[in-house]
């Protein structure tokens, strides 16, 4: 009996993984016009809370309907770069309705960054914040109206991180007895975590997480729990930084830019004792708000930082790892962009930095 030889099985080649089509442009759809808008955050139901620098907080729908100004917002020092700044939601907002606001707070000696929180209440009396209390104040207050910073982000452990600009004072960014030029870390109620890096350091403000910052305007956590920020340099030297616990980022002693008028500032160099940026810009982009994109609408942007560009008038896309970062794309929008956020469907939303700034919804194409 002859046993037939089995026919050879056909060899199968795996199908190549499709390459995402590069997104070279966006369609910008105007949704609403705001009075000097500064920041926004999406509520769980898809509406947005939007701050206007003059001191107004509004609820805006994705169709562009704007609420009346919400009550319960603290008085702000609305001048220059100061006013009502960032807005953030407590990680448990769905159950506790807590909203956080950063703003320039008037006071003795000038103004300083502050953070308040209140409960978003919506009933027959309208939308408003109730029980608003100030939970943190920058010290000291100083004259002038620049470099407040003011960006907020909650970390994976529920702590609140706040960027505090150096108020155009320079050297206090190196002084641990002051919260100018710092990133601070707070418990959600404004108290100081016992494991902050300078707890137990004589003379240091215990809310400080990192220092040597100039004017930080962008802040987010990545999925690994790492904290990233951007900040404006002087004449050149805008920075994209991985923020380390207790790290000193050099300002005003080191910068990859120069002082206005041509004054020299030493560049970051290995061994100088300062944390160097992973990416920097000269000429400047003047970075504003920043997100880590995680949606599918801009699929080939997943995992990238998207930075609002003021001087660069559009979006700046940065691809990064734990040890490196580089700009990979710019999307021109023809206007100073203050803020970006990712919408529920993966669209990118942007706020123009003008007196009548538009809220834009950005989609591919």
C-alpha positions in Angstrom: 0.0 0.0 0.0 1.4 3.4 -1.0 0.9 6.2 1.5 0.3 9.4 -0.4 2.7 12.2 0.2 0.8 15.1 1.8 0.8 18.3 -0.2 2.9 21.0 1.3 0.9 23.6 3.2 1.0 27.1 1.7 3.3 29.5 3.5 1.5 32.5 4.9 3.1 35.9 5.1 1.8 38.3 7.8 0.0 41.3 6.5 2.1 44.4 7.0 0.9 46.8 9.7 -0.7 49.7 8.0 1.2 53.0 8.5 -0.9 55.9 9.8 -1.4 58.5 7.2 0.5 61.7 8.3 -1.8 64.5 9.3 -0.5 67.6 7.6 -3.3 70.0 8.3 -6.4 70.5 10.4 -9.8 71.9 9.9 -10.5 74.6 12.5 -14.2 75.1 13.3 -15.1 78.2 15.4 -17.5 77.2 18.1 -17.7 80.4 20.3 -16.0 83.7 21.0 -14.8 84.5 24.5 -13.3 87.6 26.2 -9.6 86.9 26.5 -10.0 83.1 27.2 -7.2 81.4 29.1 -8.1 77.8 29.9 -10.8 75.1 29.6 -11.6 71.7 30.9 -14.3 69.2 29.7 -17.0 68.2 32.2 -18.1 64.5 32.2 -21.2 65.4 30.2 -19.1 66.9 27.3 -19.7 70.6 28.2 -16.7 72.8 28.9 -15.7 75.1 31.7 -13.8 78.1 30.2 -12.0 80.8 32.1 -11.8 84.4 30.8 -8.8 86.3 32.1 -10.9 89.3 33.3 -12.3 87.1 36.0 -15.2 85.2 34.4 -15.9 81.5 34.4 -18.5 80.1 32.0 -20.0 76.8 30.9 -19.9 76.3 27.1 -21.5 73.6 25.1 -19.9 71.9 22.2 -22.5 73.7 20.0 -21.3 77.0 21.3 -24.0 78.1 23.8 -22.4 80.1 26.6 -23.7 80.4 30.2 -23.9 83.6 32.2 -20.9 84.2 34.3 -20.8 81.7 37.2 -20.9 83.2 40.7 -18.5 82.1 43.4 -15.3 83.0 41.5 -12.7 84.9 43.6 -11.7 88.5 42.8 -8.7 88.6 40.5 -5.9 91.1 39.6 -6.7 91.3 35.9 -3.7 93.1 34.4 -1.0 92.2 32.0 -0.5 88.4 32.2 -2.6 88.2 35.4 -6.2 87.4 35.9 -8.3 84.3 36.1 -6.1 81.5 34.7 -6.4 77.7 34.8 -9.4 75.5 35.7 -9.2 71.9 36.7 -11.5 69.2 38.1 -10.9 67.0 41.1 -10.3 63.4 40.1 -13.5 62.5 41.8 -15.5 65.4 40.3 -18.3 63.1 39.2 -19.2 62.6 42.8 -17.9 65.7 44.6 -18.3 68.4 41.9 -15.1 70.1 43.1 -13.6 72.7 40.7 -10.1 74.3 41.1 -9.2 77.8 39.8 -5.7 79.4 39.6 -5.6 83.2 39.4 -3.6 86.3 40.1 -4.7 87.3 43.6 -4.5 91.0 44.6 -3.0 91.8 48.0 -0.5 93.8 50.0 2.7 94.4 48.1 1.2 93.5 44.7 -0.2 90.3 43.3 0.6 86.6 43.5 -0.7 83.3 42.2 -3.4 81.6 44.2 -5.6 78.5 43.9 -9.2 78.3 45.1 -11.7 75.5 44.9 -15.5 75.4 45.0 -18.3 73.1 44.3 -20.0 73.4 40.9 -23.7 73.7 41.7 -26.4 73.7 39.1 -30.0 74.1 40.1 -32.9 76.5 39.7 -30.6 79.3 40.9 -28.3 78.8 37.9 -24.8 77.5 37.7 -22.3 78.8 40.2 -19.5 77.7 42.6 -20.5 77.3 46.2 -18.3 77.1 49.2 -15.3 78.6 47.4 -12.2 78.7 49.5 -8.6 79.7 48.8 -6.4 76.6 49.4 -2.9 78.0 48.4 -1.2 81.3 47.9 2.2 82.1 46.4 4.6 84.0 48.6 5.6 86.7 48.5 3.3 88.9 46.5 5.2 91.4 44.3 4.5 94.3 42.0 4.1 93.9 38.2 1.8 91.8 36.2 3.9 89.1 34.5 5.0 85.5 34.9 2.3 84.0 37.0 2.4 80.6 35.5 -0.7 79.0 37.0 -1.2 75.7 35.2 -2.6 72.8 37.3 -2.6 69.0 37.0 -3.6 66.2 39.3 -1.2 63.3 39.5 -1.9 59.6 39.7 -1.7 59.7 43.5 -4.4 62.4 43.7 -2.0 65.2 44.5 -2.4 68.6 42.9 0.6 70.1 41.1 0.7 73.9 40.3 3.2 75.8 38.2 4.2 79.1 39.9 6.0 81.7 37.7 8.9 83.7 39.1 7.0 87.0 38.6 9.8 88.4 36.5 12.0 88.5 39.6 14.7 86.1 38.4 16.8 85.0 41.4 13.9 84.1 43.7 13.4 81.0 41.5 16.5 79.6 43.3 15.3 80.6 46.8 13.6 77.8 48.6 12.0 80.2 51.1 9.8 81.6 48.4 7.4 80.0 45.9 8.3 82.2 43.0 9.6 80.1 40.1 8.5 76.7 41.5 6.2 73.8 40.9 4.3 73.0 44.0 2.7 69.8 45.2 -0.4 69.9 47.4 -3.0 67.6 48.8 -6.4 68.1 47.2 -7.4 70.3 50.1 -4.3 72.5 49.9 -2.4 70.9 52.8 1.2 69.8 52.3 2.0 66.2 51.7 4.4 64.8 54.3 6.6 63.2 51.6 7.4 66.4 49.6 11.1 66.7 48.9 11.8 69.8 51.1 9.8 68.8 54.2 12.4 69.0 57.0 14.7 71.4 55.1 15.3 74.4 57.2 13.8 77.6 55.8 12.3 75.9 52.8 8.6 76.1 51.7 7.4 72.6 52.1 5.0 72.7 49.2 7.9 73.0 46.7 8.3 70.0 44.3 10.9 71.5 41.9 12.5 74.9 41.4 14.5 77.1 39.1 11.6 77.7 36.7 10.9 80.9 34.8 7.3 81.0 33.6 5.8 77.5 33.3 2.6 77.3 31.2 2.1 73.7 30.3 1.8 70.6 32.5 0.7 67.0 32.2 1.3 63.4 33.5 2.1 60.6 31.1 0.7 57.0 31.6 3.9 56.0 33.5 3.2 58.8 36.1 6.0 61.1 34.9 5.3 64.8 35.1 6.1 67.0 32.0 6.1 70.8 31.7 6.9 73.5 29.3 8.0 77.0 30.2 8.9 80.3 28.4 12.5 81.2 28.2 13.9 84.7 27.9 15.1 85.7 24.4 15.3 82.1 23.2 15.4 79.0 25.3 11.8 77.9 25.7 11.9 74.6 27.4 10.2 71.1 27.5 11.1 69.4 30.7 10.7 66.1 32.5 10.1 67.2 36.1 12.1 65.4 38.8 11.3 65.4 42.5 13.4 68.2 44.1 15.0 69.1 40.7 16.6 72.5 40.1 15.9 73.6 36.5 18.5 76.4 36.5 16.7 79.7 36.1 18.1 82.3 36.1 21.6 80.8 36.3 21.3 78.6 33.3 19.2 78.8 30.1 19.6 77.9 26.5 18.6 81.4 25.7 20.0 84.9 26.5 18.6 87.7 28.5 16.7 90.5 26.8 19.0 93.0 25.3 21.7 90.5 24.8 22.9 89.8 28.3 24.6 86.4 28.5 23.1 83.5 30.5 25.3 80.3 30.6 23.8 77.4 28.7 22.9 74.2 30.4 26.0 72.0 30.5 26.6 68.5 31.9 27.6 68.7 35.5 26.4 72.2 36.2 24.0 70.9 38.9 20.8 71.9 37.0 18.3 69.7 35.1 18.6 70.5 31.4 15.5 70.6 29.2 15.0 67.6 26.8 14.0 70.0 24.1 14.3 73.8 23.7 13.5 76.5 21.1 15.5 79.4 19.9 13.8 81.4 18.3 11.0 81.0 20.7 7.6 79.4 20.2 6.2 81.0 23.4 4.5 77.8 24.7 1.1 77.9 26.3 -1.1 75.0 27.5 -0.1 71.5 26.6 -1.7 68.0 26.4 -0.6 64.5 26.0 -2.7 63.3 23.0 -4.3 59.9 23.5 -7.2 59.9 21.0 -7.8 58.0 17.8 -9.0 60.9 15.6 -5.3 62.1 15.1 -4.1 58.5 15.3 -0.4 59.2 14.3 -0.2 61.8 17.1 -0.9 59.3 19.9 1.5 59.7 22.7 2.8 63.0 21.6 2.8 66.3 23.4 0.7 69.0 21.7 1.7 72.5 22.7 -0.3 75.7 22.2 2.0 78.2 20.5 1.6 81.9 21.2 4.4 83.4 19.1 4.4 80.4 16.8 0.6 80.9 16.3 -0.5 77.3 16.2 0.2 73.8 17.5 3.7 72.4 18.1 3.9 68.6 18.3 6.7 67.0 20.3 7.6 63.3 20.3 9.4 62.2 23.5 10.7 59.4 25.6 11.9 59.4 29.2 15.4 60.6 28.0 14.8 62.6 24.8 12.4 64.9 23.0 12.2 66.7 19.7 9.7 68.8 17.8 8.2 66.8 14.9 5.6 69.1 13.5 3.9 72.5 13.5 0.3 73.2 12.5 -0.3 76.8 11.7 -3.6 78.4 12.9 -2.8 82.0 12.1 -3.4 83.3 15.6 -1.8 83.1 19.1 -3.0 79.9 20.7 -3.2 80.0 24.5 -4.7 76.6 25.4 -5.4 73.1 24.0 -7.5 70.3 25.3 -8.5 66.9 23.9 -12.3 66.4 23.4 -14.3 63.3 24.2 -14.2 62.2 20.5 -10.5 62.8 20.1 -10.8 66.2 18.5 -8.4 68.9 19.7 -9.9 72.1 21.1 -8.0 75.3 21.2 -8.4 78.8 22.6 -7.1 81.9 20.8 -5.1 84.4 22.9 -7.0 87.6 21.9 -9.5 89.9 23.4 -12.2 88.2 21.3 -10.6 84.8 21.3 -12.3 82.0 19.5 -12.9 78.5 20.9 -11.9 76.2 18.0 -12.6 72.5 17.4 -9.8 71.0 15.3 -10.2 67.9 13.2 -7.9 66.3 10.7 -7.7 67.8 7.2 
